[in-house]
Amino acid sequence: MGLLATVRREWFIIGIVLVILSAKVEPRFGVKAGPLKPEVSVAYVAVSLIFFNSGLSLKTEELTSALLHVRLHVFVQSFTLVFFPLVVWLLLRVLALTAIDPWLLRGLQTVSCMPPPVSSAVILTKAVGGNEAAAIFNSAFGSFLGIIVTPVLLLLFLGSSSSVPFSSIFLQLFMTVVVPLILGQVCRKFLRDFLERRKPPFGAISSAVLLLIIYTTFCDTFSNRHIQLDATSLLLVVLIIFCIQISFMSLTFTLSTRSDSGFSPADTVAILFCSTHKSLTLGVPMLKIVFEGYEHLSLISVPLLIYHPAQILLGSVLVPTIRRWMTSRQMSSVLLR
């Protein structure tokens, strides 16, 4: 029973491993012009479905209570979409002098450009007892903002494939990201009562579609005999990812707990997770669009695939410690009144 519960809880991580192994064993099904026709089924249908699903599930009507906490929102969005990518860019200037695979390093830069996730930051903030409304707002607002900012950052730091002009990239982003997201929000207005009553598994649906995108991405890699993944580089990237997460969580904690910060302990919890977590659900489809034609697309995607479970693992481990800290701070503030 314990094993079954673990599989149910971690099915997406297990799924990532299985689809990558499947792509390795039989890549011909998911390559371009293969039976799955990913140039249509993934590039347009799967990506559009993910963002329609996001629009349908985002409870924007519940965000008004958090709207006026402008200082917190500015902190989170500027940290995750300005400070984070700039610091990683500077770090990569140094790491470029090492023997780490340069495509994996580019992948680290793509991670830094991603918006906050819709789910994990909110779930962990709620688990601790932090400012859930602020976490929901910043996750949702960051997702909308990321539609514009993330592609610009990716093109700024990494460029694009020479075969795809910028106008085509943004047209495809508009048709497969913006339009489905708006349609999802419009449908939500009419289906709100039904959705609240039935509670469809939005997260599971997006994750299942995401596995298809990951599968076809790695099919292209394994069908190209010129691409090799260096195990040492991969291990170093895993270590770097954990170091980045721990360093940035420590920094956001230090900045948001200063006496002149104006943030409550509950605000600090939301800041901690929303500022340092990155979205896999929005990130992989965007990479697929912006870097269409890159033969090393899957290598660029690897750090994001690692960052996602790493942020959940690290966050889950820290939940009891952060909860104790927040409770003690709240009790201290009550006693001082």
Backbone as numpy.savetxt, mean C-alpha at the origin, in Angstrom:
# Nx Ny Nz CAx CAy CAz Cx Cy Cz
-7.24 -27.50 13.90 -8.07 -26.28 13.90 -7.21 -25.03 13.90
-6.08 -25.10 14.62 -5.18 -23.97 14.67 -4.59 -23.66 13.31
-4.24 -24.71 12.55 -3.68 -24.54 11.21 -4.71 -23.93 10.28
-5.95 -24.41 10.36 -7.02 -23.90 9.50 -7.28 -22.43 9.79
-7.26 -22.06 11.07 -7.48 -20.67 11.46 -6.37 -19.78 10.93
-5.14 -20.28 10.98 -3.99 -19.53 10.46 -4.11 -19.32 8.96
-4.52 -20.37 8.24 -4.69 -20.28 6.78 -5.77 -19.26 6.43
-6.87 -19.30 7.18 -7.96 -18.34 6.93 -7.52 -16.90 7.20
-6.72 -16.74 8.24 -6.27 -15.40 8.62 -5.20 -14.87 7.66
-4.31 -15.74 7.23 -3.16 -15.32 6.41 -3.27 -15.80 4.96
-4.51 -15.99 4.48 -4.68 -16.59 3.16 -4.07 -15.73 2.05
-4.07 -14.42 2.23 -3.54 -13.56 1.17 -2.03 -13.70 1.05
-1.33 -13.73 2.17 0.13 -13.90 2.14 0.48 -15.27 1.54
-0.28 -16.30 1.96 -0.08 -17.65 1.40 -0.37 -17.63 -0.11
-1.41 -16.89 -0.48 -1.78 -16.77 -1.89 -0.69 -16.14 -2.73
-0.02 -15.10 -2.19 1.08 -14.46 -2.91 2.18 -15.48 -3.22
2.53 -16.27 -2.21 3.57 -17.30 -2.39 3.14 -18.31 -3.45
1.88 -18.75 -3.40 1.39 -19.77 -4.32 1.32 -19.27 -5.76
0.86 -18.02 -5.96 0.77 -17.52 -7.33 2.15 -17.27 -7.94
3.11 -16.87 -7.09 4.48 -16.69 -7.60 5.07 -18.05 -7.98
4.83 -19.07 -7.15 5.30 -20.43 -7.48 4.61 -20.95 -8.74
3.32 -20.68 -8.88 2.58 -21.10 -10.08 3.13 -20.44 -11.33
3.46 -19.16 -11.19 4.04 -18.43 -12.33 5.41 -19.01 -12.71
6.14 -19.46 -11.70 7.45 -20.06 -11.95 7.31 -21.40 -12.67
6.34 -22.22 -12.22 6.15 -23.55 -12.80 5.58 -23.47 -14.22
4.58 -22.61 -14.43 3.92 -22.52 -15.73 3.59 -21.08 -16.07
4.57 -20.33 -16.58 4.35 -18.90 -16.84 3.55 -18.59 -18.10
3.39 -19.56 -18.99 2.81 -19.24 -20.31 1.34 -18.81 -20.23
0.63 -19.21 -19.17 -0.78 -18.84 -19.06 -0.98 -17.34 -18.80
-0.04 -16.73 -18.09 -0.24 -15.33 -17.70 0.58 -14.32 -18.47
1.35 -14.75 -19.47 2.16 -13.80 -20.23 1.28 -13.04 -21.22
1.82 -11.94 -21.74 1.09 -11.18 -22.74 0.74 -12.07 -23.93
-0.50 -11.91 -24.40 -1.05 -12.70 -25.52 -1.27 -14.16 -25.16
-1.10 -14.50 -23.86 -1.36 -15.86 -23.40 -2.85 -16.08 -23.18
-3.24 -17.27 -22.69 -4.67 -17.59 -22.50 -5.43 -16.59 -21.63
-4.77 -16.00 -20.61 -5.45 -15.05 -19.72 -5.59 -13.65 -20.31
-4.84 -13.39 -21.40 -4.87 -12.07 -22.04 -4.73 -10.93 -21.01
-3.62 -10.89 -20.23 -3.48 -9.88 -19.18 -3.46 -8.45 -19.69
-3.12 -8.25 -20.97 -3.12 -6.89 -21.51 -4.53 -6.28 -21.52
-5.54 -7.14 -21.39 -6.93 -6.67 -21.29 -7.52 -7.04 -19.92
-7.44 -8.33 -19.57 -8.08 -8.82 -18.35 -7.49 -8.20 -17.09
-6.18 -7.91 -17.11 -5.53 -7.31 -15.94 -5.44 -5.80 -16.09
-4.87 -5.33 -17.19 -4.62 -3.89 -17.37 -5.89 -3.05 -17.27
-7.02 -3.61 -17.70 -8.26 -2.83 -17.67 -9.30 -3.40 -16.71
-9.66 -4.68 -16.88 -10.75 -5.26 -16.08 -10.38 -5.39 -14.61
-9.24 -6.05 -14.31 -8.85 -6.30 -12.91 -8.57 -5.01 -12.15
-7.83 -4.10 -12.78 -7.50 -2.83 -12.12 -8.76 -2.01 -11.88
-9.64 -1.95 -12.87 -10.90 -1.20 -12.71 -11.75 -1.80 -11.60
-11.78 -3.13 -11.50 -12.56 -3.81 -10.47 -12.05 -3.46 -9.07
-10.73 -3.42 -8.91 -10.14 -3.09 -7.61 -10.56 -1.68 -7.16
-10.52 -0.72 -8.09 -10.82 0.66 -7.70 -12.32 0.92 -7.60
-13.12 0.19 -8.38 -14.57 0.25 -8.20 -14.94 -0.29 -6.81
-14.30 -1.38 -6.44 -14.50 -2.00 -5.14 -14.08 -1.04 -4.01
-12.97 -0.32 -4.24 -12.51 0.66 -3.25 -13.52 1.79 -3.09
-14.03 2.27 -4.22 -15.03 3.34 -4.17 -16.31 2.89 -3.48
-16.69 1.64 -3.69 -17.90 1.08 -3.08 -17.74 0.90 -1.57
-16.50 0.63 -1.13 -16.28 0.31 0.28 -15.88 1.51 1.13
-15.36 2.59 0.52 -14.91 3.75 1.29 -16.09 4.49 1.91
-16.08 4.55 3.24 -17.18 5.20 3.97 -16.91 6.70 4.12
-16.91 7.40 3.00 -16.58 8.83 3.02 -17.60 9.64 3.81
-18.82 9.10 3.94 -19.83 9.83 4.71 -19.51 9.88 6.19
-18.59 9.01 6.64 -18.23 8.97 8.06 -16.99 9.82 8.38
-16.46 10.51 7.39 -15.19 11.20 7.57 -15.35 12.64 8.04
-16.57 13.16 8.08 -16.76 14.57 8.43 -16.28 14.90 9.85
-16.40 13.93 10.77 -15.99 14.18 12.16 -14.49 14.40 12.27
-13.73 13.83 11.33 -12.27 13.96 11.39 -11.75 15.07 10.47
-12.63 15.65 9.69 -12.22 16.59 8.65 -11.47 17.81 9.17
-11.86 18.30 10.34 -11.32 19.56 10.85 -9.97 19.43 11.55
-9.48 18.20 11.72 -8.17 18.00 12.37 -7.06 18.18 11.32
-6.99 19.41 10.78 -6.15 19.69 9.62 -4.67 19.43 9.91
-4.22 19.81 11.10 -2.80 19.66 11.43 -2.35 18.21 11.34
-3.19 17.31 11.82 -2.87 15.88 11.77 -2.83 15.39 10.33
-3.81 15.82 9.53 -3.88 15.37 8.13 -2.67 15.86 7.33
-2.30 17.10 7.56 -1.13 17.66 6.85 0.13 16.90 7.24
0.26 16.59 8.53 1.43 15.83 9.00 1.51 14.48 8.29
0.41 13.73 8.30 0.40 12.38 7.73 0.67 12.40 6.23
-0.06 13.24 5.50 0.07 13.23 4.03 1.42 13.78 3.56
1.93 14.80 4.24 3.24 15.35 3.86 4.36 14.37 4.21
4.20 13.65 5.32 5.22 12.67 5.70 5.25 11.53 4.70
4.08 10.97 4.39 4.06 9.76 3.57 4.28 10.03 2.08
3.90 11.22 1.59 4.01 11.49 0.15 5.08 12.51 -0.22
5.75 13.10 0.78 6.85 14.04 0.50 8.12 13.61 1.22
8.08 13.58 2.54 9.26 13.25 3.33 9.75 11.82 3.06
8.85 10.86 3.09 9.19 9.44 2.90 9.93 9.22 1.58
9.37 9.63 0.41 10.07 9.40 -0.84 11.41 10.13 -0.95
11.49 11.34 -0.38 12.74 12.10 -0.46 13.86 11.43 0.35
13.54 10.96 1.55 14.54 10.29 2.38 15.00 8.99 1.74
14.05 8.23 1.18 14.42 6.97 0.51 15.28 7.26 -0.72
14.96 8.32 -1.44 15.77 8.70 -2.61 17.21 9.00 -2.20
17.38 9.72 -1.09 18.73 10.01 -0.59 19.43 8.72 -0.14
18.69 7.83 0.54 19.24 6.56 0.98 19.72 5.72 -0.21
18.94 5.75 -1.28 19.29 4.94 -2.46 20.53 5.48 -3.17
20.84 6.77 -2.98 22.10 7.30 -3.56 23.28 6.55 -2.95
23.17 6.21 -1.66 24.23 5.48 -0.96 24.19 4.00 -1.33
22.98 3.41 -1.30 22.83 1.98 -1.58 23.21 1.63 -3.02
23.15 2.61 -3.92 23.53 2.37 -5.32 25.01 2.01 -5.45
25.79 2.37 -4.42 27.23 2.06 -4.44 27.50 0.62 -4.01
26.47 -0.08 -3.53 26.62 -1.47 -3.09 26.31 -2.43 -4.23
26.36 -3.71 -3.93 26.12 -4.74 -4.94 24.66 -5.18 -5.00
23.77 -4.47 -4.30 22.34 -4.84 -4.31 21.76 -4.61 -5.70
20.93 -5.54 -6.13 20.29 -5.48 -7.45 19.65 -4.10 -7.66
20.04 -3.36 -8.70 19.51 -2.00 -8.92 18.00 -1.97 -9.15
17.43 -3.05 -9.68 15.98 -3.09 -9.91 15.23 -3.22 -8.59
15.81 -3.94 -7.64 15.20 -4.02 -6.31 15.29 -2.66 -5.60
16.38 -1.94 -5.83 16.51 -0.60 -5.26 15.46 0.34 -5.85
15.22 0.20 -7.15 14.15 0.99 -7.76 12.81 0.64 -7.13
12.66 -0.64 -6.80 11.44 -1.09 -6.14 11.26 -0.43 -4.79
12.35 -0.21 -4.05 12.27 0.49 -2.77 11.77 1.93 -2.97
12.20 2.54 -4.07 11.73 3.90 -4.36 10.24 3.90 -4.66
9.76 2.88 -5.39 8.33 2.82 -5.69 7.51 2.66 -4.41
8.03 1.88 -3.45 7.34 1.71 -2.16 7.15 3.07 -1.50
8.19 3.89 -1.52 8.15 5.19 -0.85 7.13 6.13 -1.47
6.79 5.91 -2.73 5.85 6.80 -3.43 4.39 6.42 -3.24
4.14 5.29 -2.60 2.77 4.79 -2.46 1.98 5.55 -1.39
0.66 5.65 -1.56 -0.20 6.28 -0.54 -0.42 5.32 0.62
-1.01 5.81 1.72 -1.32 4.91 2.85 -2.38 3.90 2.44
-2.41 2.72 3.08 -3.38 1.68 2.72 -4.77 2.01 3.23
-5.78 1.42 2.60 -7.16 1.66 3.01 -7.50 0.89 4.28
-6.84 -0.25 4.50 -7.29 -1.12 5.59 -6.33 -1.28 6.77
-5.08 -1.68 6.52 -4.21 -2.12 7.63 -3.97 -1.03 8.67
-3.75 0.21 8.25 -3.50 1.30 9.22 -4.72 1.53 10.10
-5.91 1.42 9.51 -7.16 1.61 10.27 -7.36 0.46 11.25
-7.12 -0.76 10.80 -7.30 -1.94 11.64 -6.38 -1.89 12.86
-5.11 -1.54 12.64 -4.15 -1.49 13.74 -4.44 -0.32 14.69
-4.86 0.81 14.13 -5.23 1.96 14.98 -6.41 1.59 15.86
-7.39 0.91 15.29 -8.57 0.47 16.05 -8.17 -0.55 17.12
-7.24 -1.46 16.78 -6.80 -2.50 17.72 -6.15 -1.88 18.95
-5.42 -0.78 18.75 -4.76 -0.10 19.87 -5.76 0.74 20.66
-6.78 1.27 19.96 -7.73 2.17 20.60 -7.42 3.62 20.30
-6.73 3.86 19.18 -6.33 5.21 18.79 -7.45 5.96 18.10
-7.10 7.06 17.44 -8.07 7.91 16.76 -8.47 7.26 15.43
-9.49 6.41 15.50 -9.91 5.64 14.32 -10.45 6.54 13.22
-11.20 7.58 13.60 -11.77 8.49 12.60 -10.67 9.17 11.79
-9.59 9.58 12.47 -8.47 10.21 11.77 -7.76 9.21 10.87
-7.65 7.96 11.32 -7.02 6.92 10.50 -7.85 6.64 9.26
-9.17 6.58 9.41 -10.06 6.34 8.27 -9.95 7.49 7.27
-9.98 8.73 7.80 -9.90 9.90 6.92 -8.61 9.90 6.11
-7.48 9.70 6.81 -6.19 9.78 6.12 -5.96 8.62 5.16
-6.50 7.45 5.48 -6.41 6.32 4.55 -7.22 6.60 3.30
-8.45 7.09 3.48 -9.31 7.38 2.34 -8.79 8.57 1.53
-8.46 9.66 2.24 -7.96 10.86 1.55 -6.64 10.57 0.86
-5.76 9.79 1.53 -4.49 9.41 0.94 -4.67 8.59 -0.32
-5.71 7.74 -0.34 -5.99 6.93 -1.53 -6.38 7.82 -2.71
-7.28 8.79 -2.43 -7.68 9.73 -3.49 -6.49 10.57 -3.95
-5.72 11.07 -2.99 -4.56 11.91 -3.30 -3.52 11.11 -4.08
-3.36 9.83 -3.69 -2.37 8.98 -4.34 -2.63 8.73 -5.81
-3.90 8.81 -6.21 -4.24 8.61 -7.62 -3.52 9.64 -8.49
-3.35 10.85 -7.96 -2.66 11.91 -8.70 -1.18 11.97 -8.35
-0.88 11.97 -7.04 0.49 12.20 -6.57 1.42 11.01 -6.85
0.94 9.79 -6.60 1.82 8.62 -6.75 2.36 8.45 -8.17
1.53 8.50 -9.22 2.08 8.40 -10.59 3.10 9.51 -10.90
2.82 10.72 -10.40 3.75 11.84 -10.63 5.09 11.56 -9.95
5.05 11.06 -8.70 6.27 10.73 -7.98 7.04 9.60 -8.67
6.32 8.59 -9.14 6.96 7.46 -9.83 7.68 7.94 -11.09
6.99 8.79 -11.84 7.59 9.31 -13.08 8.75 10.26 -12.77
8.64 11.01 -11.67 9.68 11.96 -11.27 10.96 11.23 -10.84
10.80 10.20 -9.99 11.96 9.50 -9.45 12.51 8.41 -10.37
11.63 7.78 -11.15 12.06 6.60 -11.90 11.88 6.71 -13.40
11.07 7.68 -13.86 10.79 7.73 -15.29 9.76 6.67 -15.64
9.52 6.48 -16.91 8.54 5.48 -17.36 9.16 4.66 -18.47
8.46 3.62 -18.89 8.96 2.82 -20.02 8.85 3.67 -21.29
9.85 3.59 -22.15 9.91 4.44 -23.33 8.77 4.14 -24.31
8.17 2.94 -24.19 7.12 2.55 -25.13 5.75 3.15 -24.78
5.64 3.74 -23.60 4.34 4.29 -23.18 4.47 5.79 -22.90
3.87 6.66 -23.71 3.94 8.11 -23.46 3.15 8.51 -22.23
3.54 9.64 -21.62 2.90 10.11 -20.40 1.39 10.29 -20.58
0.97 10.83 -21.72 -0.45 11.07 -21.95 -1.24 9.77 -21.88
-0.68 8.68 -22.41 -1.36 7.38 -22.37 -1.43 6.84 -20.95
-0.36 7.08 -20.18 -0.33 6.62 -18.79 -1.46 7.28 -18.00
-1.58 8.60 -18.10 -2.59 9.30 -17.32 -4.00 9.05 -17.85
-4.13 8.81 -19.15 -5.44 8.46 -19.69 -5.89 7.11 -19.15
-4.96 6.15 -19.11 -5.30 4.83 -18.59 -5.58 4.90 -17.09
-4.78 5.71 -16.36 -5.04 5.91 -14.93 -6.44 6.49 -14.71
-6.82 7.45 -15.55 -8.13 8.07 -15.40 -9.25 7.06 -15.64
-9.11 6.26 -16.71 -10.16 5.33 -17.10 -10.25 4.12 -16.17
-9.11 3.67 -15.64 -9.13 2.44 -14.83 -9.05 2.70 -13.33
-8.76 3.94 -12.92 -8.65 4.26 -11.49 -9.71 5.30 -11.08
-9.66 6.48 -11.68 -10.54 7.58 -11.27 -12.01 7.26 -11.56
-12.29 6.87 -12.80 -13.69 6.60 -13.19 -14.32 5.48 -12.36
-13.66 4.31 -12.22 -14.26 3.26 -11.37 -14.44 3.68 -9.92
-13.48 4.47 -9.39 -13.56 4.94 -8.00 -14.79 5.83 -7.81
-15.01 6.75 -8.75 -16.17 7.64 -8.68 -17.47 6.85 -8.84
-17.48 5.91 -9.78 -18.66 5.07 -9.98 -18.98 4.27 -8.72
-17.93 3.77 -8.05 -18.12 3.04 -6.81 -18.76 3.90 -5.73
-18.30 5.15 -5.63 -18.86 6.07 -4.64 -20.32 6.43 -4.97
-20.62 6.61 -6.27 -22.00 6.91 -6.69 -22.91 5.73 -6.36
-22.45 4.50 -6.67 -23.24 3.30 -6.37 -23.46 3.15 -4.87
-22.44 3.54 -4.09 -22.55 3.42 -2.64 -23.70 4.28 -2.08
-23.91 5.44 -2.70 -24.98 6.32 -2.23 -26.34 5.65 -2.33
-26.52 4.84 -3.39 -27.80 4.16 -3.60 -27.88 2.82 -2.87
-26.72 2.22 -2.57 -26.71 0.88 -1.98 -26.24 0.89 -0.52
-26.15 2.07 0.10 -25.56 2.18 1.42 -26.23 1.27 2.45
-27.55 1.29 2.51 -28.26 0.46 3.49 -28.00 -1.02 3.27
-28.05 -1.43 2.00 -27.78 -2.84 1.66 -26.36 -3.24 2.05
-25.40 -2.38 1.74 -23.99 -2.69 2.03 -23.74 -2.77 3.53
-24.39 -1.87 4.29 -24.22 -1.87 5.74 -24.85 -3.12 6.36
-25.95 -3.57 5.75 -26.66 -4.74 6.29 -25.94 -6.05 5.94
-25.50 -6.18 4.71 -24.89 -7.44 4.25 -23.38 -7.50 4.46
-22.73 -6.34 4.52 -21.28 -6.25 4.74 -20.49 -7.18 3.81
-20.49 -6.88 2.51 -19.74 -7.72 1.56 -18.24 -7.72 1.89
-17.54 -8.79 1.54 -16.10 -8.88 1.86 -15.25 -8.09 0.87
-15.32 -6.75 0.96 -14.61 -5.90 0.00 -13.11 -6.19 -0.02
-12.53 -6.33 1.19 -11.09 -6.58 1.27 -10.69 -7.87 0.61
-11.46 -8.93 0.81 -11.15 -10.24 0.23 -11.28 -10.19 -1.29
-12.27 -9.45 -1.80 -12.47 -9.34 -3.25 -11.26 -8.65 -3.90
-10.86 -7.51 -3.33 -9.70 -6.78 -3.88 -8.43 -7.62 -3.79
-8.26 -8.33 -2.69 -7.06 -9.16 -2.51 -7.01 -10.29 -3.53
-8.18 -10.90 -3.81 -8.23 -12.00 -4.79 -7.87 -11.49 -6.18
-8.40 -10.32 -6.55 -8.07 -9.73 -7.86 -6.59 -9.37 -7.91
-6.07 -8.89 -6.78 -4.67 -8.51 -6.68 -3.75 -9.72 -6.93
-4.17 -10.89 -6.48 -3.38 -12.11 -6.71 -3.26 -12.40 -8.21
-4.32 -12.12 -8.95 -4.27 -12.31 -10.41 -3.24 -11.37 -11.03
-3.22 -10.11 -10.56 -2.26 -9.13 -11.09 -0.83 -9.57 -10.77
-0.61 -10.01 -9.54 0.73 -10.47 -9.13 1.15 -11.68 -9.95
0.20 -12.60 -10.19 0.50 -13.81 -10.97 0.97 -13.45 -12.38
0.22 -12.59 -13.08 0.58 -12.25 -14.45 1.88 -11.46 -14.51
2.13 -10.63 -13.49 3.38 -9.87 -13.44 4.58 -10.81 -13.38
4.50 -11.84 -12.53 5.60 -12.78 -12.38 5.68 -13.77 -13.54
4.56 -14.01 -14.23 4.61 -14.84 -15.45 5.52 -14.19 -16.49
5.38 -12.86 -16.62 6.25 -12.14 -17.56 7.71 -12.26 -17.16
7.98 -12.23 -15.85 9.36 -12.34 -15.38 9.95 -13.70 -15.67
9.23 -14.75 -15.27 9.77 -16.10 -15.40 9.82 -16.59 -16.84
9.08 -15.92 -17.72 9.16 -16.29 -19.14 10.34 -15.60 -19.83
10.94 -14.62 -19.12 12.11 -13.91 -19.64 13.37 -14.51 -19.02
14.13 -15.23 -19.79 15.30 -15.95 -19.28 16.44 -15.02 -18.88
16.36 -13.75 -19.26 17.46 -12.82 -18.97 17.38 -12.25 -17.55
16.26 -12.45 -16.87 16.07 -11.86 -15.54 16.38 -12.89 -14.46
17.27 -12.53 -13.56 17.65 -13.39 -12.44 17.52 -12.61 -11.13
16.93 -13.23 -10.10 16.78 -12.60 -8.79 17.87 -13.08 -7.86
18.71 -12.14 -7.40 19.82 -12.46 -6.52 19.33 -12.63 -5.09
19.57 -13.81 -4.49 19.07 -14.12 -3.15 19.66 -13.18 -2.09
20.95 -12.86 -2.22 21.60 -11.97 -1.25 20.98 -10.58 -1.30
20.74 -10.08 -2.51 20.09 -8.77 -2.65 18.70 -8.78 -2.03
17.98 -9.87 -2.22 16.63 -9.99 -1.68 16.64 -9.94 -0.15
17.55 -10.66 0.47 17.65 -10.67 1.93 18.03 -9.29 2.47
18.93 -8.62 1.77 19.33 -7.27 2.18 18.16 -6.29 2.07
17.36 -6.45 1.03 16.20 -5.58 0.84 15.18 -5.80 1.96
14.97 -7.05 2.36 14.07 -7.35 3.48 14.56 -6.64 4.75
15.87 -6.73 5.00 16.46 -6.08 6.18 16.29 -4.56 6.10
16.53 -3.99 4.92 16.40 -2.54 4.72 14.95 -2.09 4.97
13.99 -2.89 4.49 12.57 -2.56 4.66 12.20 -2.49 6.14
12.64 -3.48 6.92 12.35 -3.46 8.35 13.03 -2.27 9.03
14.25 -1.96 8.61 14.97 -0.80 9.18 14.24 0.51 8.86
13.75 0.64 7.63 13.01 1.83 7.22 11.74 1.98 8.07
11.02 0.88 8.21 9.77 0.93 8.97 10.01 1.31 10.43
10.97 0.66 11.06 11.27 0.94 12.47 11.76 2.38 12.65
12.62 2.83 11.74 13.16 4.20 11.82 12.07 5.25 11.67
11.18 5.06 10.67 10.13 6.03 10.42 9.06 6.00 11.50
8.76 4.82 12.05 7.80 4.75 13.15 8.37 5.46 14.38
9.66 5.30 14.62 10.31 5.97 15.75 10.29 7.48 15.56
10.54 7.92 14.32 10.57 9.35 14.02 9.18 9.98 14.17
8.15 9.33 13.61 6.80 9.88 13.72 6.34 9.90 15.18
6.72 8.87 15.94 6.37 8.82 17.37 7.02 9.98 18.12
8.30 10.22 17.84 9.04 11.30 18.51 8.45 12.67 18.18
8.15 12.89 16.90 7.62 14.19 16.47 6.21 14.44 17.00
5.38 13.39 17.02 3.98 13.59 17.42 3.76 13.58 18.93
4.78 13.22 19.70 4.64 13.23 21.17 5.37 14.41 21.82
5.91 15.29 21.00 6.53 16.50 21.56 5.46 17.33 22.25
5.86 18.05 23.29 4.91 18.82 24.09 4.19 19.90 23.27
4.85 20.39 22.22 4.24 21.45 21.42 3.59 20.92 20.13
3.45 19.60 20.03 2.91 19.02 18.80 1.40 19.24 18.66
0.70 19.29 19.78 -0.74 19.47 19.74 -1.51 18.20 19.47
-0.83 17.05 19.50 -1.49 15.78 19.24 -1.74 15.02 20.53
-2.89 14.37 20.61 -3.21 13.52 21.77 -2.57 12.15 21.57
-2.49 11.32 22.62 -1.97 9.95 22.45 -2.72 9.16 21.39
-4.05 9.34 21.32 -4.85 8.64 20.30 -4.47 9.12 18.89
-4.19 10.43 18.76 -3.73 10.97 17.46 -2.40 10.35 17.07
-1.50 10.22 18.03 -0.17 9.67 17.77 -0.26 8.26 17.20
-1.19 7.47 17.71 -1.37 6.10 17.22 -1.77 6.12 15.74
-2.73 6.97 15.38 -3.16 7.07 13.98 -2.01 7.55 13.10
-1.25 8.53 13.58 -0.10 9.06 12.83 0.94 7.98 12.61
1.20 7.20 13.65 2.22 6.15 13.62 1.98 5.17 12.48
0.74 4.73 12.34 0.43 3.72 11.32 0.16 4.32 9.95
-0.59 5.42 9.89 -0.95 6.01 8.59 0.25 6.62 7.87
1.23 7.13 8.62 2.39 7.79 8.00 3.41 6.80 7.45
3.45 5.60 8.00 4.51 4.65 7.65 4.03 3.46 6.83
2.71 3.24 6.78 2.18 2.11 6.00 1.97 2.52 4.55
2.13 1.55 3.65 1.99 1.80 2.21 0.99 0.81 1.60
0.26 1.27 0.60 -0.83 0.48 0.03 -0.34 -0.46 -1.07
-0.57 -1.75 -0.85 -0.30 -2.76 -1.89 -1.45 -2.80 -2.88
-2.67 -2.68 -2.37 -3.86 -2.78 -3.22 -3.89 -1.71 -4.30
-3.48 -0.49 -3.96 -3.44 0.60 -4.93 -2.11 0.61 -5.68
-1.05 0.15 -5.00 0.29 0.24 -5.56 0.55 -0.66 -6.74
0.19 -1.94 -6.62 0.48 -2.90 -7.70 -0.22 -2.52 -9.01
-1.53 -2.18 -9.00 -2.15 -1.76 -10.26 -1.50 -0.52 -10.87
-1.09 0.44 -10.02 -0.45 1.65 -10.54 0.90 1.33 -11.19
1.66 0.43 -10.56 2.94 0.02 -11.15 2.70 -0.64 -12.50
1.65 -1.45 -12.57 1.31 -2.16 -13.81 1.02 -1.18 -14.94
0.40 -0.04 -14.59 0.07 0.96 -15.61 1.29 1.81 -15.97
1.95 2.36 -14.95 3.06 3.30 -15.18 4.26 2.62 -15.82
4.53 1.37 -15.42 5.71 0.67 -15.94 5.38 -0.42 -16.95
4.24 -0.28 -17.60 3.88 -1.21 -18.66 4.97 -1.22 -19.73
5.48 -2.39 -20.05 6.56 -2.50 -21.03 7.92 -2.72 -20.41
8.05 -2.49 -19.08 9.32 -2.78 -18.38 9.46 -4.28 -18.22
10.55 -4.86 -18.70 10.74 -6.30 -18.52 11.09 -6.63 -17.07
11.51 -5.62 -16.31 11.87 -5.83 -14.90 10.76 -5.38 -13.95
9.53 -5.29 -14.46 8.42 -4.83 -13.63 8.25 -5.66 -12.36
8.37 -6.98 -12.48 8.16 -7.84 -11.30 9.24 -7.60 -10.24
10.49 -7.36 -10.67 11.56 -7.08 -9.70 11.29 -5.75 -8.99
10.78 -4.77 -9.74 10.43 -3.50 -9.14 9.30 -3.68 -8.12
8.41 -4.66 -8.38 7.26 -4.90 -7.49 7.63 -5.66 -6.22
8.76 -6.39 -6.22 9.13 -7.25 -5.10 9.18 -6.52 -3.75
9.87 -5.35 -3.65 9.91 -4.66 -2.35 8.53 -4.29 -1.81
7.59 -3.94 -2.70 6.23 -3.62 -2.26 5.53 -4.87 -1.73
5.77 -6.01 -2.39 5.19 -7.27 -1.92 5.76 -7.68 -0.57
7.00 -7.29 -0.30 7.63 -7.57 1.01 7.13 -6.57 2.06
7.04 -5.31 1.66 6.67 -4.24 2.60 5.29 -4.48 3.21
4.37 -4.98 2.40 2.99 -5.17 2.86 2.89 -6.12 4.07
3.37 -7.37 3.95 3.30 -8.25 5.14 4.20 -7.78 6.27
5.33 -7.11 5.94 6.25 -6.63 6.97 5.58 -5.57 7.84
4.81 -4.65 7.23 4.17 -3.59 8.01 3.06 -4.16 8.90
2.36 -5.18 8.40 1.31 -5.81 9.21 1.93 -6.60 10.36
3.01 -7.33 10.07 3.69 -8.12 11.10 4.24 -7.22 12.20
4.98 -6.18 11.80 5.59 -5.27 12.77 4.52 -4.53 13.57
3.48 -4.07 12.87 2.40 -3.36 13.55 1.68 -4.23 14.57
1.42 -5.48 14.18 0.72 -6.41 15.07 1.54 -6.71 16.32
2.85 -6.86 16.14 3.74 -7.13 17.28 3.75 -5.94 18.25
3.66 -4.72 17.70 3.75 -3.52 18.53 2.43 -3.09 19.17
1.31 -3.68 18.73 -0.01 -3.26 19.24 -0.09 -3.29 20.77
0.28 -4.39 21.46 0.17 -4.39 22.93 1.02 -3.32 23.61
2.24 -3.11 23.09 3.14 -2.11 23.67 2.58 -0.70 23.49
2.10 -0.40 22.29 1.55 0.93 22.00 0.28 1.16 22.82
-0.55 0.10 22.97 -1.77 0.22 23.76 -1.46 0.56 25.21
-0.45 -0.11 25.76 -0.06 0.18 27.16 0.44 1.61 27.29
1.24 2.06 26.31 1.75 3.44 26.34 0.60 4.44 26.28
-0.35 4.22 25.36 -1.45 5.16 25.20 -2.33 5.21 26.45
-2.59 4.04 27.04 -3.40 3.98 28.26 -2.74 4.72 29.41
-1.43 4.53 29.56 -0.70 5.20 30.65 -0.68 6.71 30.44
-0.53 7.16 29.20 -0.52 8.60 28.90 -1.89 9.22 29.17
-2.93 8.50 28.78 -4.28 9.00 29.01 -4.61 9.08 30.50
-4.16 8.06 31.26 -4.38 8.08 32.71 -3.60 9.20 33.38
-2.40 9.46 32.90 -1.58 10.54 33.45 -2.22 11.90 33.21
-2.78 12.08 32.01 -3.42 13.36 31.67 -4.68 13.59 32.52
-5.39 12.49 32.86 -6.59 12.60 33.70 -6.20 12.98 35.14
-5.13 12.36 35.63 -4.67 12.64 37.00 -4.15 14.06 37.17
-3.62 14.62 36.06 -3.04 15.97 36.14 -4.10 17.06 36.07
-5.32 16.66 35.70 -6.38 17.68 35.60 -6.86 18.14 36.97
